[in-house]
């Protein structure tokens, strides 16, 4: 384990030192999701649609944890930049306590109302049944996913992205191996179908959590975790003050995704299957961006803690440039090879026309997607979480969702009108975040 001080030295090198392991870990995670979809795709289009819709539901339920991770990054990175290591350790302990409480709530909601939520979203009974089988198992094990995520965030916030990478690499390989074993019932085990994919995820994340806890032990002398093993209400309030706007921001995004799935569901099962496939494809290209954006957020926090806001701003600009170039390359790949990529997930070809229509409309605007992600993470890393929340409210609730309902009929383009609504919402969000970042008030943010 090696912590990295990002308050000095080359900015591009510092960014990539933290980002590269996160990117590799995220790619590995994407490969697991691809493997899930690949094996589930051998069951039926209903299975693909059910898993895709279920993942969107669980993402909505996980918004509080996403916000908590943002608050953890802001506090830990800033304390680390100041050299206040014991307070960084206290933040981890309190974040784990809050994460445990939220994950137990998510488990109850996920287990009791899985199928009802899917049916409410307009899923066909067969799709809802497949999705409920997947979501119930995932909800039961959500505690392991949440707590492992928080521990990984802590390591990344002190500049050590390699430790969580090693853990993620091992458990993801194991996840891919276990997927067909549980889904199809190899080696004498019962065939579990889509529930088997969820079980593989829960088991491997439990192993990852245990490993992460063990690897925190060598840092106890510096961070003094064991001295903070009690509920610290004042610190939790401070963390939540930063985290809650991030939670709202994540909730807005997640609810929008959920409503978009409901809108797409109205165009039929094959449209829903196509939307699930392109979301997985986009997930693969977003994961590297989340790594770069997370590194930018850590650099912002550490340098603000060290009293160097100019270096924080430069780090964000470099991160936008790096990820923007990558996304321009992915635009070309999706436009040229989209049919082959979609066919990999749905050999029947029934999802291909709708999936390609999405890629042809959305992919040319991926540079703006890159900029919006980095800018949002950077503001969150500074603890200025309200601004990305406002940008989300404007772009999703005021622009994208109303247009997604209106454009298909007004323009006569059908589901393609839904894709145009997403593009317009993205452009509005990117412009809003850029204006907020340029004003620079985040440089003076106290947490």
NUVO-584517 format. One record per residue (C-alpha): x negated, y negated, z; residue number from 1; residue in three letters. Coordinates in steps of 0.001 Angstrom, whole numbers, plus 500000, padded with zeros to 6 digits. Example, Ala and Ser with C-alpha at 12.3 -4.5 7.8 and 13.67 -1.06 7.14 Angstrom:
BEGIN
((487700, 504500, 507800), 1, "ala")
((486330, 501060, 507140), 2, "ser")
This chain:
BEGIN
((500000, 500000, 500000), 1, "unk")
((498649, 496600, 498980), 2, "unk")
((500291, 493264, 499685), 3, "unk")
((499700, 490482, 497147), 4, "unk")
((499347, 486775, 497957), 5, "unk")
((500962, 484939, 495050), 6, "unk")
((500103, 481414, 496210), 7, "unk")
((496798, 481316, 494326), 8, "unk")
((495132, 482638, 491176), 9, "unk")
((496529, 483171, 487685), 10, "unk")
((500305, 482767, 487511), 11, "unk")
((500867, 485209, 484599), 12, "unk")
((498650, 487784, 486301), 13, "unk")
((500407, 487276, 489626), 14, "unk")
((503811, 487628, 487984), 15, "unk")
((502904, 490827, 486190), 16, "unk")
((501150, 492280, 489251), 17, "unk")
((504501, 492253, 491012), 18, "unk")
((506726, 492617, 487949), 19, "unk")
((504992, 495548, 486220), 20, "unk")
((505701, 498140, 488953), 21, "unk")
((509268, 496822, 489291), 22, "unk")
((509742, 497029, 485519), 23, "unk")
((508415, 500589, 485414), 24, "unk")
((510681, 501517, 488332), 25, "unk")
((513671, 499891, 486678), 26, "unk")
((512948, 501666, 483398), 27, "unk")
((512768, 504944, 485272), 28, "unk")
((516100, 504092, 486880), 29, "unk")
((517532, 503319, 483459), 30, "unk")
((516268, 506665, 482204), 31, "unk")
((518190, 508328, 485011), 32, "unk")
((521330, 506468, 483941), 33, "unk")
((520646, 507470, 480343), 34, "unk")
((520231, 511075, 481460), 35, "unk")
((523507, 510837, 483387), 36, "unk")
((525300, 509550, 480301), 37, "unk")
((523574, 512066, 478018), 38, "unk")
((524598, 515077, 480076), 39, "unk")
((528043, 513697, 480909), 40, "unk")
((528500, 512951, 477203), 41, "unk")
((528285, 516694, 476569), 42, "unk")
((531450, 517108, 478618), 43, "unk")
((533927, 514740, 476877), 44, "unk")
((534570, 511108, 475874), 45, "unk")
((536886, 510938, 478901), 46, "unk")
((533944, 511858, 481124), 47, "unk")
((531815, 509099, 479566), 48, "unk")
((534594, 506546, 480048), 49, "unk")
((535303, 507707, 483603), 50, "unk")
((531687, 507432, 484713), 51, "unk")
((531265, 504051, 482988), 52, "unk")
((534369, 502641, 484699), 53, "unk")
((533354, 504148, 488054), 54, "unk")
((529917, 502539, 487922), 55, "unk")
((531578, 499195, 487357), 56, "unk")
((533827, 499734, 490384), 57, "unk")
((530896, 500692, 492609), 58, "unk")
((528963, 497678, 491353), 59, "unk")
((531831, 495448, 492496), 60, "unk")
((531824, 497118, 495909), 61, "unk")
((528044, 496669, 496113), 62, "unk")
((528118, 492913, 495548), 63, "unk")
((527647, 492195, 499229), 64, "unk")
((524481, 494265, 499217), 65, "unk")
((523176, 492531, 496101), 66, "unk")
((523675, 489213, 497885), 67, "unk")
((521990, 490535, 501017), 68, "unk")
((518967, 491570, 498972), 69, "unk")
((518751, 488053, 497568), 70, "unk")
((518761, 486631, 501096), 71, "unk")
((516139, 489151, 502180), 72, "unk")
((513858, 488152, 499303), 73, "unk")
((514217, 484434, 500080), 74, "unk")
((513364, 484820, 503778), 75, "unk")
((510684, 487499, 503583), 76, "unk")
((508779, 485895, 500696), 77, "unk")
((508842, 482458, 502337), 78, "unk")
((507722, 483785, 505733), 79, "unk")
((504995, 485778, 504034), 80, "unk")
((503835, 482693, 502131), 81, "unk")
((503575, 480856, 505478), 82, "unk")
((501641, 483754, 507006), 83, "unk")
((504470, 484385, 509503), 84, "unk")
((504424, 488180, 509199), 85, "unk")
((506323, 489029, 512373), 86, "unk")
((509359, 487000, 511296), 87, "unk")
((509241, 488768, 507912), 88, "unk")
((509504, 492058, 509797), 89, "unk")
((512424, 490767, 511862), 90, "unk")
((514283, 489879, 508672), 91, "unk")
((513941, 493442, 507375), 92, "unk")
((515347, 494956, 510576), 93, "unk")
((518358, 492635, 510596), 94, "unk")
((518975, 493122, 506869), 95, "unk")
((519024, 496891, 507368), 96, "unk")
((521564, 496488, 510185), 97, "unk")
((523833, 494319, 508034), 98, "unk")
((523352, 496670, 505079), 99, "unk")
((524409, 499632, 507200), 100, "unk")
((527623, 497910, 508254), 101, "unk")
((528523, 496899, 504704), 102, "unk")
((527686, 500305, 503221), 103, "unk")
((529935, 502094, 505709), 104, "unk")
((532777, 499792, 504648), 105, "unk")
((532036, 500534, 500996), 106, "unk")
((532139, 504275, 501735), 107, "unk")
((535590, 504051, 503283), 108, "unk")
((536994, 501992, 500398), 109, "unk")
((535346, 504196, 497783), 110, "unk")
((536569, 507469, 499259), 111, "unk")
((540145, 506468, 500054), 112, "unk")
((541101, 504505, 496943), 113, "unk")
((538930, 505748, 494074), 114, "unk")
((541558, 507103, 491713), 115, "unk")
((544044, 504357, 492569), 116, "unk")
((541495, 501685, 491622), 117, "unk")
((540753, 503352, 488290), 118, "unk")
((544438, 503754, 487438), 119, "unk")
((545039, 500124, 488428), 120, "unk")
((542403, 499136, 485867), 121, "unk")
((544436, 500864, 483183), 122, "unk")
((542436, 504078, 482804), 123, "unk")
((544243, 507077, 481336), 124, "unk")
((544935, 509837, 483906), 125, "unk")
((542200, 512060, 482448), 126, "unk")
((539666, 509216, 482562), 127, "unk")
((540725, 508312, 486116), 128, "unk")
((540349, 511912, 487268), 129, "unk")
((536800, 512152, 485899), 130, "unk")
((535877, 508780, 487357), 131, "unk")
((537305, 509618, 490780), 132, "unk")
((535275, 512827, 490958), 133, "unk")
((532099, 510836, 490294), 134, "unk")
((532931, 507846, 492493), 135, "unk")
((533971, 509847, 495567), 136, "unk")
((530594, 511587, 495863), 137, "unk")
((528691, 508356, 495198), 138, "unk")
((530707, 506518, 497852), 139, "unk")
((529990, 509169, 500472), 140, "unk")
((526251, 508687, 499998), 141, "unk")
((526195, 504941, 499462), 142, "unk")
((524406, 504313, 502785), 143, "unk")
((521245, 505937, 501452), 144, "unk")
((521375, 503889, 498240), 145, "unk")
((521881, 500612, 500121), 146, "unk")
((519195, 501068, 502773), 147, "unk")
((516627, 502325, 500272), 148, "unk")
((517341, 499287, 498104), 149, "unk")
((516758, 496907, 501033), 150, "unk")
((513457, 498566, 501970), 151, "unk")
((512292, 498383, 498343), 152, "unk")
((513209, 494686, 498283), 153, "unk")
((511112, 494090, 501396), 154, "unk")
((508031, 495719, 499873), 155, "unk")
((508461, 493664, 496692), 156, "unk")
((508887, 490433, 498675), 157, "unk")
((505470, 490840, 500308), 158, "unk")
((503935, 491451, 496894), 159, "unk")
((503730, 495241, 497197), 160, "unk")
((505729, 496516, 494239), 161, "unk")
((503649, 499683, 493826), 162, "unk")
((504934, 501488, 496908), 163, "unk")
((508615, 501444, 495888), 164, "unk")
((507532, 502316, 492325), 165, "unk")
((505835, 505515, 493467), 166, "unk")
((508894, 506507, 495483), 167, "unk")
((511278, 505664, 492639), 168, "unk")
((509153, 507574, 490112), 169, "unk")
((509271, 510747, 492184), 170, "unk")
((512960, 510651, 493069), 171, "unk")
((514027, 509694, 489534), 172, "unk")
((512180, 512611, 487980), 173, "unk")
((513869, 514809, 490567), 174, "unk")
((517218, 513183, 489730), 175, "unk")
((516867, 513955, 486024), 176, "unk")
((515966, 517567, 486836), 177, "unk")
((518923, 518008, 489175), 178, "unk")
((521465, 516403, 486795), 179, "unk")
((522054, 519402, 484503), 180, "unk")
((521638, 521812, 487409), 181, "unk")
((524614, 520343, 489255), 182, "unk")
((526661, 519209, 486225), 183, "unk")
((526575, 522514, 484340), 184, "unk")
((525980, 524887, 487258), 185, "unk")
((522568, 526314, 486452), 186, "unk")
((520783, 528943, 488568), 187, "unk")
((524031, 530340, 489910), 188, "unk")
((525350, 527060, 491308), 189, "unk")
((528969, 526058, 490602), 190, "unk")
((529471, 523668, 487673), 191, "unk")
((530464, 520329, 489221), 192, "unk")
((530904, 518251, 486060), 193, "unk")
((530591, 514500, 486580), 194, "unk")
((530497, 514963, 490362), 195, "unk")
((527183, 516774, 489902), 196, "unk")
((525584, 513647, 488455), 197, "unk")
((526682, 511662, 491510), 198, "unk")
((525416, 514345, 493895), 199, "unk")
((521970, 514305, 492266), 200, "unk")
((521813, 510522, 492737), 201, "unk")
((522807, 510674, 496408), 202, "unk")
((520384, 513476, 497305), 203, "unk")
((517389, 511855, 495644), 204, "unk")
((518121, 508411, 497158), 205, "unk")
((518299, 510012, 500592), 206, "unk")
((514821, 511423, 500017), 207, "unk")
((513657, 507975, 498865), 208, "unk")
((515055, 506320, 502003), 209, "unk")
((513258, 508751, 504300), 210, "unk")
((510001, 508222, 502440), 211, "unk")
((510356, 504434, 502583), 212, "unk")
((510875, 504490, 506354), 213, "unk")
((507743, 506598, 506805), 214, "unk")
((505677, 504220, 504649), 215, "unk")
((506779, 501205, 506694), 216, "unk")
((504992, 502613, 509747), 217, "unk")
((501451, 501457, 508752), 218, "unk")
((502757, 497868, 508527), 219, "unk")
((504171, 497884, 512062), 220, "unk")
((501012, 496420, 513564), 221, "unk")
((501295, 493367, 511319), 222, "unk")
((505073, 493036, 510968), 223, "unk")
((506077, 494394, 514405), 224, "unk")
((509297, 496060, 513242), 225, "unk")
((509657, 498001, 516483), 226, "unk")
((509773, 494769, 518536), 227, "unk")
((512800, 493632, 516561), 228, "unk")
((514960, 496744, 516950), 229, "unk")
((517965, 494863, 518285), 230, "unk")
((520772, 492825, 516782), 231, "unk")
((519620, 489222, 516366), 232, "unk")
((522845, 487284, 515753), 233, "unk")
((521213, 483863, 515105), 234, "unk")
((518867, 485346, 512499), 235, "unk")
((521693, 487318, 510876), 236, "unk")
((523693, 484089, 510592), 237, "unk")
((520771, 482364, 508872), 238, "unk")
((520309, 485273, 506483), 239, "unk")
((524020, 485351, 505681), 240, "unk")
((524080, 481596, 505132), 241, "unk")
((521726, 482164, 502199), 242, "unk")
((523112, 485572, 501249), 243, "unk")
((526851, 484798, 501184), 244, "unk")
((526730, 482457, 498147), 245, "unk")
((524611, 485129, 496463), 246, "unk")
((527238, 487706, 497426), 247, "unk")
((529947, 485497, 495946), 248, "unk")
((527823, 485037, 492830), 249, "unk")
((527376, 488797, 492492), 250, "unk")
((531036, 489342, 493272), 251, "unk")
((532096, 486914, 490543), 252, "unk")
((529889, 488712, 488052), 253, "unk")
((531052, 492145, 489158), 254, "unk")
((534740, 491287, 489203), 255, "unk")
((534318, 489807, 485736), 256, "unk")
((532714, 493040, 484527), 257, "unk")
((535582, 494972, 486062), 258, "unk")
((538202, 492775, 484400), 259, "unk")
((536326, 493043, 481113), 260, "unk")
((536502, 496825, 481401), 261, "unk")
((540239, 496509, 482042), 262, "unk")
((540594, 494307, 478953), 263, "unk")
((538596, 496770, 476833), 264, "unk")
((540667, 499648, 478217), 265, "unk")
((543650, 498131, 476426), 266, "unk")
((541947, 498942, 473111), 267, "unk")
((541861, 502679, 473845), 268, "unk")
((539594, 505378, 475263), 269, "unk")
((537084, 505227, 472398), 270, "unk")
((536688, 501473, 472887), 271, "unk")
((536115, 502049, 476596), 272, "unk")
((533599, 504778, 475804), 273, "unk")
((531815, 502418, 473387), 274, "unk")
((531714, 499661, 475982), 275, "unk")
((530239, 502090, 478495), 276, "unk")
((527530, 503065, 476012), 277, "unk")
((526496, 499496, 475122), 278, "unk")
((526457, 498597, 478801), 279, "unk")
((523981, 501420, 479372), 280, "unk")
((521886, 500248, 476415), 281, "unk")
((521900, 496708, 477756), 282, "unk")
((521078, 498050, 481185), 283, "unk")
((517867, 499441, 479758), 284, "unk")
((516736, 496056, 478404), 285, "unk")
((517929, 494167, 481467), 286, "unk")
((515910, 496283, 483888), 287, "unk")
((512539, 494871, 482742), 288, "unk")
((514056, 491397, 483019), 289, "unk")
((515182, 492039, 486568), 290, "unk")
((511596, 493008, 487359), 291, "unk")
((510202, 489796, 485876), 292, "unk")
((512944, 487719, 487492), 293, "unk")
((512360, 489362, 490876), 294, "unk")
((508639, 488599, 490595), 295, "unk")
((509509, 484986, 489776), 296, "unk")
((511795, 484799, 492829), 297, "unk")
((509020, 486187, 495064), 298, "unk")
((506520, 483688, 493634), 299, "unk")
((508985, 480846, 494179), 300, "unk")
((509547, 481886, 497805), 301, "unk")
((505882, 482439, 498657), 302, "unk")
((504741, 479174, 497073), 303, "unk")
((507509, 477131, 498676), 304, "unk")
((506454, 478673, 501981), 305, "unk")
((502865, 477633, 501235), 306, "unk")
((503994, 474077, 500350), 307, "unk")
((503279, 474328, 496614), 308, "unk")
((506558, 473746, 494702), 309, "unk")
((504767, 472825, 491452), 310, "unk")
((503312, 476317, 491222), 311, "unk")
((506798, 477734, 491877), 312, "unk")
((508221, 475806, 488911), 313, "unk")
((505415, 476849, 486586), 314, "unk")
((505918, 480499, 487547), 315, "unk")
((509576, 480289, 486512), 316, "unk")
((508696, 478808, 483109), 317, "unk")
((506139, 481545, 482471), 318, "unk")
((508664, 484216, 483480), 319, "unk")
((511287, 482830, 481063), 320, "unk")
((508740, 482873, 478232), 321, "unk")
((507651, 486465, 478913), 322, "unk")
((511144, 487887, 479213), 323, "unk")
((512476, 485756, 476346), 324, "unk")
((509939, 487193, 473902), 325, "unk")
((510789, 490710, 475046), 326, "unk")
((514506, 490130, 474509), 327, "unk")
((513932, 488749, 471020), 328, "unk")
((512183, 492029, 470193), 329, "unk")
((515106, 494012, 471619), 330, "unk")
((517502, 491982, 469471), 331, "unk")
((515736, 493275, 466373), 332, "unk")
((515724, 496867, 467619), 333, "unk")
((519448, 496881, 468439), 334, "unk")
((520391, 495301, 465127), 335, "unk")
((518268, 497748, 463113), 336, "unk")
((518742, 500988, 465046), 337, "unk")
((522039, 500458, 466883), 338, "unk")
((523853, 503297, 465106), 339, "unk")
((521195, 505858, 466014), 340, "unk")
((521131, 504702, 469643), 341, "unk")
((524922, 504899, 470000), 342, "unk")
((524971, 508306, 468285), 343, "unk")
((522515, 509623, 470864), 344, "unk")
((525144, 509142, 473578), 345, "unk")
((528261, 510031, 471579), 346, "unk")
((527542, 512729, 468969), 347, "unk")
((531228, 512696, 467962), 348, "unk")
((530772, 509247, 466366), 349, "unk")
((534161, 508047, 467619), 350, "unk")
((532626, 505237, 469711), 351, "unk")
((530211, 503986, 467051), 352, "unk")
((532227, 501291, 465183), 353, "unk")
((533228, 499430, 468356), 354, "unk")
((529783, 499773, 469933), 355, "unk")
((528076, 498398, 466801), 356, "unk")
((530484, 495462, 466638), 357, "unk")
((529397, 494538, 470181), 358, "unk")
((525683, 494753, 469387), 359, "unk")
((526035, 492690, 466210), 360, "unk")
((527775, 489881, 468104), 361, "unk")
((525886, 489908, 471410), 362, "unk")
((522298, 490895, 470578), 363, "unk")
((521371, 487661, 468703), 364, "unk")
((521897, 485745, 471967), 365, "unk")
((519687, 487903, 474184), 366, "unk")
((517101, 485118, 474623), 367, "unk")
((519724, 483066, 476489), 368, "unk")
((520539, 486107, 478602), 369, "unk")
((516851, 486316, 479542), 370, "unk")
((516700, 482648, 480529), 371, "unk")
((519875, 482817, 482620), 372, "unk")
((518647, 485844, 484594), 373, "unk")
((515248, 484332, 485436), 374, "unk")
((516691, 480921, 486363), 375, "unk")
((519336, 482492, 488585), 376, "unk")
((516805, 484680, 490413), 377, "unk")
((514429, 481741, 490826), 378, "unk")
((517061, 479543, 492475), 379, "unk")
((518043, 482444, 494734), 380, "unk")
((514385, 482991, 495643), 381, "unk")
((514231, 479368, 496774), 382, "unk")
((517272, 479966, 498990), 383, "unk")
((519372, 477616, 496825), 384, "unk")
((522024, 480255, 496210), 385, "unk")
((525010, 477925, 495790), 386, "unk")
((523953, 476627, 492374), 387, "unk")
((523935, 480043, 490627), 388, "unk")
((527277, 480702, 492318), 389, "unk")
((528770, 477546, 490778), 390, "unk")
((527316, 478450, 487377), 391, "unk")
((528944, 481876, 487648), 392, "unk")
((532346, 480457, 488546), 393, "unk")
((532260, 478128, 485540), 394, "unk")
((530946, 480594, 482980), 395, "unk")
((532901, 483688, 484012), 396, "unk")
((536200, 482522, 485488), 397, "unk")
((536741, 479266, 483607), 398, "unk")
((535235, 480211, 480229), 399, "unk")
((534673, 483906, 479530), 400, "unk")
((537746, 485606, 480979), 401, "unk")
((540360, 483199, 479573), 402, "unk")
((538694, 483350, 476160), 403, "unk")
((538528, 487157, 476288), 404, "unk")
((542294, 487187, 476671), 405, "unk")
((543011, 484466, 474102), 406, "unk")
((540470, 484810, 471269), 407, "unk")
((541469, 488276, 469987), 408, "unk")
((544985, 487071, 469142), 409, "unk")
((544093, 483490, 468208), 410, "unk")
((541379, 484534, 465768), 411, "unk")
((542859, 487856, 464675), 412, "unk")
((539528, 489570, 465382), 413, "unk")
((540777, 492091, 467926), 414, "unk")
((538134, 493398, 470284), 415, "unk")
((535429, 491413, 468460), 416, "unk")
((537073, 488307, 469909), 417, "unk")
((536291, 489716, 473355), 418, "unk")
((532617, 489910, 472402), 419, "unk")
((532637, 486273, 471213), 420, "unk")
((534122, 485231, 474558), 421, "unk")
((531161, 486874, 476299), 422, "unk")
((528687, 484986, 474114), 423, "unk")
((530339, 481622, 474814), 424, "unk")
((530362, 482345, 478550), 425, "unk")
((526658, 483248, 478435), 426, "unk")
((525729, 480002, 476665), 427, "unk")
((527668, 477932, 479209), 428, "unk")
((526005, 479746, 482124), 429, "unk")
((522498, 479313, 480703), 430, "unk")
((523036, 475597, 480103), 431, "unk")
((524395, 475068, 483633), 432, "unk")
((521482, 476925, 485266), 433, "unk")
((518937, 475008, 483198), 434, "unk")
((520384, 471637, 484254), 435, "unk")
((520422, 472730, 487913), 436, "unk")
((516839, 473954, 487737), 437, "unk")
((515598, 470796, 486013), 438, "unk")
((517000, 468583, 488768), 439, "unk")
((514482, 470146, 491170), 440, "unk")
((516480, 469894, 494397), 441, "unk")
((515683, 473573, 495040), 442, "unk")
((512069, 472584, 495762), 443, "unk")
((513161, 470919, 499004), 444, "unk")
((515545, 473675, 500112), 445, "unk")
((515228, 474550, 503823), 446, "unk")
((516318, 477987, 505040), 447, "unk")
